Amino acid sequence: MSNEKINAQVIAVFPNKVRIVVDDLEDFKVAEESLKVGSYLKIEDNENAILIAVIENFQITVNSIGSRDHIIEAFPLGILRGNKFERGGDSLAIPPKEVRPAGIDEIKKIYEDSIEETERFTFAELSSNRSVRVPVNGNKFFNKHIAVVGSTGSGKSHTLSTLIQKAVSGKSGNFALNNSHIIIFDIHSEYRSAFPDANYIDTSNLILPYWLLNSEELEEFFLDTEANDHNQRYIFKEAVVANRIESFSGGADARRKIHYDSPLYFDIQKVLDYAILKNTEQIDSGEEYQSGAKKGQPKTTQGSLFGKLTNYVNRLENKINDTRLDFLLSDRAKKITFEQTLGNLLGYSDKNSNVTIIDLSGVPFEVLSITVSLISRLIFEYGYYYKRLRFNNNPSEKVNNDIPILLVYEEAHKYVPNSDLMKFRSSKKSIERIAKEGRKYGVTLLLASQRPSEISETIFSQCNNFIAMRLTNPVDQGYVKKLLPDTLGSLIDKMTSFKQGEALLVGESIILPSIVQIDCCLPEPSSNDIPYWKLWRDEWKALSFIELKSEWHK
């Protein structure tokens, strides 16, 4: 293509837009490029700088001599000076020398040269040109909180699987396991098939000792918090602290420091026994009956709490006898140690694993918040105390945590909704704390949701990296737009028309906001749509209701 055939010039420059007039679009094309919305342009000025812009729209106007001009409006991404790309493009001098489509080599230079090879983490390619890989800065991607949003069917579960599969496969040596530690809260049993070597935990082998719950979690679990009964709260607290002291094998000085929030064992059955005692307590008055059948027997009066703890006792008995809560209240939960509990969650078990999947599908909804809260809080406190330990051992230590953790919350609006209801209080408090402080201690979040507008804004606003897939709900679209930078131009408006696996990638980890196609994951999560029509056309299938009932009643 000769320069004579190129007839394009900039006619206006705005802070967020460049307007270009082109005589003939066919002459303007580059052989290997298709010119379309989303294609890249390069605009050279007199200062030996190249402005890179992405086409937002095409228009046609009729000029003064009756012929048609093609108007291209493009969003400026940044300036390419030599081999260095700089964000921003509102300083372009007019008139520029020439405008032409950016070649593949120049587009690759923008992305590949922007990040040191040792820091590159790549899981996608440019949607408009699939031969261009789009890396992010792995450190900036994972040490900041991440949000993945997209409607059902947009490819969100596959995107999560791709991210994690690539994270656990990245190595700087020939060792078997790298040092990645990722915990997935799986609410729909989707991810076991994507991570066959994961440390898989469900209600059949999940053991979370109730005695590790803090005071708020204990009361939410065992007490009727809506009733606001100070009697049950007082008796429960008194019994828990007394039994912790009684069960503690340390010295007298250590016993004096035990309090309601101490992460020490107590026997919930003895707490129940104490409540029953107080609810039926008869106190010797110091007098005797002077006549009648009880003559000579001591007189008794009802205790101050006689009959006032009946509801509390019934609630406690029901909890202890509920087999669905065995993962919290069984003998196994009483006997497991703190070290074993934390090791299992972090992937340190008989078979060490980079990925721990916590399948929450079998957890009763009424204790889902408490379960998520306890695990999240334990991981946060691990980061906090591990940092203290490292600095105690080496006061000049610069790395807070050399075993950092990523917590992945699938369907995050289920645990941290934008709601003040009591049943979500525990999980919201734990996860909000991680969102605000976790990065300092090597604990980061990945929030995935199909309804971002229903997530706690306190948490969602802390995310620095976004993978925004197709969103069809206008409320969700508006919510995400409000949290993303206002310099994205029309890129953000394309979310409604994204194909499956296509996403807007934006954040501190990428050189410039880009529409990308996420790599396919292998193996896949079990989140594929059920092929109704294919299955309905098959022969009638037998169903064992006996086996179904057995599984149902486990």
C-alpha positions in Angstrom: 0.0 0.0 0.0 1.5 3.3 -1.0 1.3 6.5 1.0 -0.3 8.3 -1.9 -3.4 6.2 -1.6 -3.8 7.1 2.1 -6.0 10.1 2.4 -6.9 10.5 6.1 -6.4 13.4 8.5 -7.4 14.4 12.0 -9.9 17.3 11.9 -10.5 17.5 15.7 -8.9 16.4 19.0 -10.9 16.2 22.2 -9.7 14.9 25.7 -11.6 11.6 25.1 -12.0 11.5 21.3 -10.2 12.0 18.0 -12.2 12.8 14.8 -10.7 11.7 11.5 -11.9 12.2 7.9 -11.2 9.6 5.3 -11.7 9.8 1.5 -11.9 6.1 0.8 -12.1 3.4 3.5 -11.0 0.7 1.0 -7.8 2.6 0.4 -7.4 3.2 4.1 -7.3 -0.5 5.0 -4.2 -2.5 5.7 -4.0 -5.8 3.9 -4.1 -8.1 7.0 -6.5 -5.9 9.0 -10.2 -5.7 8.8 -11.4 -2.1 9.6 -14.2 -2.2 12.2 -15.4 -0.8 15.5 -12.6 -1.8 17.9 -9.8 -1.7 15.4 -6.6 0.3 16.3 -5.3 3.4 14.5 -2.0 5.1 14.7 -1.7 8.8 14.3 1.8 10.4 14.0 2.4 14.0 14.9 5.4 16.3 14.4 7.0 15.4 17.7 7.9 11.9 16.7 5.1 10.4 18.8 2.4 8.0 17.7 -1.0 8.2 19.2 -2.8 4.9 19.4 -6.6 5.1 19.3 -9.4 2.6 19.0 -12.3 3.1 16.6 -15.6 3.9 18.3 -17.8 4.6 15.3 -18.0 5.3 11.6 -20.1 8.1 10.0 -20.7 9.3 6.4 -21.0 13.0 5.5 -21.5 14.7 2.1 -18.8 17.4 1.5 -19.2 20.7 -0.3 -18.5 19.2 -3.8 -21.2 16.5 -3.3 -18.9 13.6 -2.7 -18.9 11.4 0.4 -16.4 11.6 3.3 -16.1 8.9 5.9 -15.8 10.2 9.5 -14.1 8.0 12.1 -14.3 8.8 15.8 -11.7 7.1 17.8 -10.9 6.9 21.5 -7.3 7.8 22.3 -5.5 5.1 24.4 -2.0 6.5 24.7 1.2 7.6 23.1 3.9 5.3 21.6 7.3 7.0 21.9 10.0 4.7 20.6 9.3 1.4 22.3 7.5 2.8 25.3 3.7 3.2 25.5 2.3 5.9 27.8 -1.4 6.1 28.8 -3.3 9.3 27.7 -3.6 11.0 24.4 -5.1 14.5 24.7 -1.8 16.3 23.9 -1.7 15.4 20.2 -0.5 18.3 18.1 -2.6 19.4 15.0 -2.1 18.9 12.1 -0.6 15.4 12.5 1.5 13.9 9.7 -0.7 10.9 8.8 -3.3 8.5 10.1 -3.3 4.8 9.2 -4.5 1.5 10.8 -2.1 0.2 13.4 -0.2 -2.9 12.3 -0.1 -6.1 14.3 3.5 -5.6 15.3 2.7 -2.2 16.7 -0.3 -3.5 18.6 1.8 -6.3 20.1 4.4 -3.8 21.1 1.9 -1.9 23.2 0.9 -5.0 25.2 4.0 -7.2 25.3 6.5 -4.4 25.9 4.5 -2.9 28.7 5.2 -5.7 31.2 8.4 -7.4 32.2 8.5 -11.0 31.1 8.9 -12.3 34.6 5.8 -10.4 35.7 3.5 -11.4 32.8 0.4 -13.4 33.5 -1.6 -14.1 30.3 -5.0 -15.6 30.1 -6.6 -13.8 27.1 -6.1 -12.5 23.6 -7.3 -9.3 22.0 -10.9 -9.8 20.8 -10.4 -7.7 17.7 -7.2 -9.4 16.7 -6.8 -12.9 18.1 -3.1 -13.1 17.2 -2.4 -10.5 19.9 -1.9 -11.9 23.4 -2.9 -9.6 26.2 -0.8 -10.0 29.4 -1.5 -8.4 32.8 1.1 -7.7 35.5 0.7 -10.8 37.6 1.7 -9.1 40.8 -0.7 -6.2 40.4 -3.4 -8.5 39.3 -3.3 -10.9 42.3 -2.2 -8.5 45.1 -5.3 -6.3 44.4 -8.8 -7.5 44.7 -10.5 -8.8 41.5 -14.1 -8.6 40.3 -15.5 -10.9 37.6 -19.0 -10.0 36.6 -21.3 -11.4 33.9 -24.8 -12.7 33.3 -25.6 -16.3 33.2 -24.1 -17.9 30.1 -21.5 -15.2 29.6 -18.6 -17.6 30.5 -17.9 -16.5 34.0 -17.3 -20.0 35.5 -14.9 -20.8 32.6 -13.1 -17.5 33.1 -12.6 -18.3 36.8 -11.3 -21.8 35.9 -8.9 -20.4 33.3 -7.5 -17.8 35.8 -6.9 -20.4 38.5 -5.6 -23.1 36.2 -3.0 -20.8 34.7 -2.1 -19.4 38.2 -1.4 -22.8 39.6 0.6 -23.9 36.6 3.0 -20.9 36.5 6.5 -21.9 37.8 9.9 -20.5 38.0 11.6 -23.9 38.4 11.1 -27.7 37.9 9.3 -28.4 41.2 5.9 -30.2 41.3 3.8 -27.6 43.1 4.2 -23.9 42.9 3.5 -21.7 46.0 0.0 -20.6 44.9 -2.8 -21.0 47.5 -6.3 -20.5 46.3 -9.6 -21.2 48.2 -12.8 -21.4 46.1 -16.2 -21.0 47.8 -18.2 -23.2 45.5 -21.9 -22.8 46.0 -23.2 -24.9 43.1 -20.7 -27.8 43.0 -19.2 -26.6 39.7 -15.4 -26.6 40.1 -14.4 -30.1 41.2 -14.3 -31.3 37.6 -12.1 -28.3 36.6 -9.6 -29.1 39.4 -9.4 -32.9 39.8 -6.2 -32.6 42.0 -7.8 -30.0 44.3 -8.2 -30.4 48.1 -11.9 -31.0 47.9 -14.0 -30.3 51.0 -17.8 -30.7 51.2 -20.1 -31.5 54.1 -19.0 -35.1 54.2 -15.4 -34.2 55.2 -15.7 -30.5 56.2 -14.8 -30.1 59.9 -15.2 -26.6 61.3 -15.1 -26.5 65.1 -17.9 -24.4 66.6 -15.5 -23.3 69.4 -13.5 -21.3 66.9 -16.5 -19.0 66.3 -16.1 -15.5 67.7 -18.7 -14.0 70.1 -20.8 -12.5 67.3 -20.8 -15.7 65.3 -21.6 -17.8 68.4 -24.6 -15.7 69.3 -25.9 -15.6 65.7 -25.6 -19.4 65.6 -26.8 -20.4 69.0 -29.1 -17.6 70.2 -32.2 -16.0 68.9 -30.7 -12.7 68.1 -34.0 -11.2 66.8 -35.5 -11.7 70.3 -32.7 -9.6 71.9 -33.1 -11.6 75.2 -30.3 -10.4 77.5 -31.0 -13.4 79.9 -30.1 -16.0 77.3 -27.1 -14.0 76.1 -25.8 -13.6 79.7 -26.2 -17.3 80.6 -24.6 -18.4 77.3 -21.6 -16.1 77.7 -21.1 -17.1 81.3 -21.2 -20.8 80.5 -18.9 -20.5 77.5 -16.2 -18.6 79.4 -16.5 -20.9 82.5 -16.2 -24.0 80.4 -13.2 -22.6 78.4 -11.4 -21.9 81.6 -12.3 -25.4 83.0 -11.1 -27.1 79.8 -7.9 -25.2 79.5 -4.8 -27.1 80.6 -2.4 -24.0 81.0 -1.3 -22.2 84.1 -3.3 -19.8 86.3 -1.9 -16.7 84.6 -3.0 -17.9 81.2 -6.4 -18.9 82.6 -7.0 -15.3 83.8 -6.6 -14.0 80.2 -9.3 -16.3 78.8 -12.4 -14.4 77.5 -15.5 -14.8 75.4 -13.6 -14.5 72.1 -10.7 -16.8 73.0 -10.3 -19.4 70.3 -10.3 -22.2 72.8 -12.3 -25.4 73.2 -15.5 -25.5 75.2 -18.1 -28.3 75.4 -21.5 -27.1 74.0 -23.3 -30.0 75.8 -22.1 -28.5 79.1 -23.4 -25.1 78.1 -26.8 -26.7 77.4 -26.7 -28.5 80.8 -26.0 -25.2 82.5 -28.9 -23.5 80.7 -31.3 -26.4 81.7 -30.1 -26.1 85.3 -30.8 -22.3 85.3 -34.2 -22.8 83.6 -35.3 -25.3 86.3 -33.3 -24.0 89.3 -34.9 -24.3 92.8 -33.1 -22.4 95.5 -33.2 -23.4 99.2 -34.8 -20.6 101.2 -33.2 -21.7 104.5 -36.6 -22.5 106.0 -38.6 -25.7 106.6 -42.2 -26.6 106.1 -43.9 -26.4 109.5 -46.9 -28.6 108.7 -48.5 -30.9 106.1 -47.0 -33.7 104.0 -43.7 -31.8 103.5 -43.3 -31.0 107.2 -39.6 -30.8 108.1 -38.5 -30.5 104.5 -36.5 -27.5 103.3 -38.5 -24.8 101.5 -37.4 -23.8 98.0 -38.1 -20.9 95.7 -37.8 -20.6 92.0 -34.5 -19.2 90.7 -34.5 -15.8 89.0 -34.4 -17.4 85.5 -36.8 -20.3 86.2 -38.8 -20.9 83.1 -37.4 -17.9 81.3 -34.8 -19.9 79.2 -37.2 -22.5 77.7 -37.0 -21.2 74.1 -33.2 -20.9 74.4 -32.9 -24.4 75.7 -35.1 -25.8 72.9 -33.1 -23.9 70.3 -29.8 -25.2 71.7 -31.1 -28.8 71.9 -32.3 -28.6 68.3 -28.9 -27.3 67.0 -27.0 -30.1 68.8 -29.3 -32.8 67.5 -29.4 -31.5 63.9 -27.3 -34.0 61.9 -27.0 -31.4 59.0 -24.8 -29.4 61.4 -22.4 -32.3 62.1 -19.6 -30.5 60.3 -19.8 -27.9 63.1 -21.0 -29.8 66.2 -20.1 -33.4 65.9 -17.4 -35.2 68.0 -15.0 -34.7 65.1 -15.5 -31.0 65.4 -14.8 -31.2 69.1 -11.6 -33.2 68.6 -10.0 -31.5 65.6 -7.1 -29.2 66.5 -6.7 -25.6 65.5 -3.6 -26.5 63.4 -5.5 -29.3 61.6 -8.4 -27.0 60.8 -6.1 -24.2 59.3 -3.9 -26.7 57.5 -6.9 -28.3 55.8 -8.2 -24.9 54.6 -4.8 -23.8 53.2 -4.2 -27.0 51.3 -1.7 -28.5 53.7 -3.1 -32.0 54.1 -2.1 -35.6 53.3 -1.9 -34.5 49.7 -0.8 -30.9 49.5 -2.7 -28.9 46.9 -2.6 -25.4 45.4 -6.4 -25.3 45.2 -8.9 -25.9 48.0 -12.5 -26.2 46.9 -15.1 -25.7 49.7 -18.4 -27.1 48.3 -21.1 -25.2 50.1 -24.0 -26.7 48.3 -24.8 -29.0 51.2 -24.5 -26.4 53.9 -27.9 -25.4 55.3 -28.8 -21.9 54.2 -29.4 -20.7 57.8 -25.7 -21.3 58.6 -24.2 -20.4 55.3 -23.2 -16.9 56.4 -21.6 -18.2 59.6 -19.7 -21.0 57.7 -18.3 -18.5 55.2 -17.6 -16.0 58.0 -15.6 -18.4 60.1 -13.5 -19.6 57.1 -12.9 -16.1 55.8 -12.0 -14.8 59.3 -9.6 -17.6 59.9 -7.8 -17.0 56.7 -7.6 -13.2 57.4 -6.2 -13.8 60.9 -3.7 -16.4 59.5 -2.4 -13.5 57.4 -2.3 -11.1 60.3 -0.5 -13.4 62.7 1.8 -14.9 60.1 3.0 -11.4 59.3 3.6 -10.8 63.0 5.6 -14.0 63.2 7.7 -13.2 60.2 8.6 -9.7 61.6 9.3 -11.1 65.0 11.8 -13.6 63.4 13.3 -10.9 61.1 12.5 -7.2 62.0 13.9 -6.1 58.6 11.6 -8.3 56.6 10.0 -6.5 53.6 7.5 -9.1 52.5 4.5 -9.3 54.8 3.5 -12.8 53.7 5.5 -15.3 51.6 2.5 -17.7 51.4 -0.2 -15.3 50.1 -3.8 -16.5 49.7 -6.5 -15.8 47.1 -10.1 -16.3 48.3 -12.6 -16.9 45.4 -16.2 -16.1 46.2 -18.4 -17.6 43.4 -21.9 -16.0 43.4 -20.6 -13.4 45.9 -24.0 -11.8 46.2 -25.1 -14.9 48.2 -22.7 -14.1 51.0 -22.2 -10.3 50.9 -25.4 -8.8 49.6 -26.2 -5.2 49.7 -28.5 -5.9 52.6 -28.6 -5.2 56.4 -30.4 -8.4 57.3 -29.0 -10.2 60.4 -28.5 -13.5 58.6 -25.8 -11.9 56.4 -24.1 -10.0 59.2 -21.3 -12.4 60.0 -20.1 -13.1 56.4 -20.4 -9.4 55.4 -18.3 -8.3 58.4 -15.5 -10.8 57.7 -15.3 -10.3 54.0 -15.5 -6.5 54.3 -12.6 -6.6 56.7 -10.6 -8.6 54.1 -11.6 -6.1 51.4 -10.4 -3.2 53.4 -7.3 -4.6 55.1 -6.5 -8.1 53.7 -3.9 -6.9 51.1 -1.6 -5.8 53.9 -1.5 -9.3 55.2 -1.3 -11.3 51.9 -5.0 -12.1 51.6 -6.9 -11.0 48.5 -10.4 -11.5 47.1 -11.8 -12.5 43.8 -15.5 -11.8 43.7 -17.6 -13.4 40.9 -21.2 -12.5 40.5 -24.0 -12.4 37.9 -25.7 -9.6 40.0 -23.0 -7.1 40.9 -25.7 -4.5 41.9 -26.6 -6.8 44.8 -23.1 -7.0 46.2 -22.1 -4.9 49.2 -20.7 -1.7 47.7 -18.1 -1.5 50.5 -16.6 -4.7 49.2 -17.1 -4.2 45.5 -15.6 -0.7 45.5 -12.3 -2.1 46.9 -11.7 -4.1 43.7 -8.9 -2.7 41.4 -9.1 -5.2 38.6 -12.3 -5.9 36.7 -13.2 -8.6 34.2 -16.7 -7.4 33.0 -18.4 -9.9 30.8 -21.8 -9.7 29.1 -24.3 -7.9 31.4 -27.9 -7.7 30.3 -29.6 -6.2 33.4 -29.7 -2.4 33.1 -29.3 -2.0 36.9 -26.2 -4.2 36.9 -24.8 -2.3 33.9 -25.2 1.0 35.6 -23.7 -0.3 38.9 -20.6 -1.6 37.1 -20.2 1.6 35.0 -20.3 3.7 38.2 -17.3 1.7 39.6 -15.2 1.6 36.5 -13.0 4.5 35.3 -14.9 7.2 33.4 -12.3 7.3 30.7 -13.3 4.1 28.9 -15.3 5.8 26.2 -17.7 3.5 24.4 -15.8 0.4 25.4 -18.1 0.0 28.4 -21.2 0.2 26.3 -20.2 -2.9 24.5 -20.9 -5.2 27.5 -24.4 -5.9 26.4 -23.2 -7.4 23.1 -20.2 -9.5 24.2 -19.9 -13.0 22.9 -19.5 -15.9 25.4 -16.0 -15.6 26.9 -15.5 -12.1 25.8 -14.8 -9.4 28.4 -13.7 -5.9 29.2 -10.4 -6.2 31.1 -9.6 -3.1 33.0 -7.5 -2.2 36.1 -4.1 -1.4 37.4 -2.6 -4.6 36.1 -3.2 -4.0 32.4 -1.5 -1.2 30.3 -4.8 -0.1 28.8 -8.5 -1.2 29.0 -9.1 -3.9 26.4 -11.9 -6.1 25.1 -10.4 -9.6 25.2 -11.4 -13.2 24.5 -10.6 -15.3 27.6 -8.7 -18.5 26.9 -10.6 -21.8 27.1 -10.1 -23.8 30.3 -9.2 -27.5 30.4 -10.7 -29.4 32.1 -14.0 -27.5 32.3 -16.2 -26.8 35.3 -19.5 -28.6 35.4 -21.4 -25.4 34.6 -22.4 -26.1 31.0 -26.1 -25.6 30.2 -28.2 -28.8 30.3 -29.1 -29.9 26.7 -32.8 -30.1 27.3 -33.9 -30.8 23.8 -31.3 -33.4 23.2 -32.1 -35.2 26.5 -35.9 -34.9 26.0 -35.6 -36.7 22.7 -33.9 -39.7 24.3 -35.7 -42.8 25.6 -37.5 -42.5 28.9 -34.9 -42.9 31.7 -35.4 -44.9 34.9 -35.1 -43.1 38.2 -34.3 -44.8 41.6 -36.4 -43.0 44.2 -34.9 -45.2 47.0 -31.4 -44.0 46.1 -32.6 -40.4 45.7 -34.3 -40.5 49.1 -31.1 -42.0 50.7 -29.0 -39.1 49.3 -31.7 -36.6 50.2 -31.8 -37.7 53.8 -28.1 -37.9 54.5 
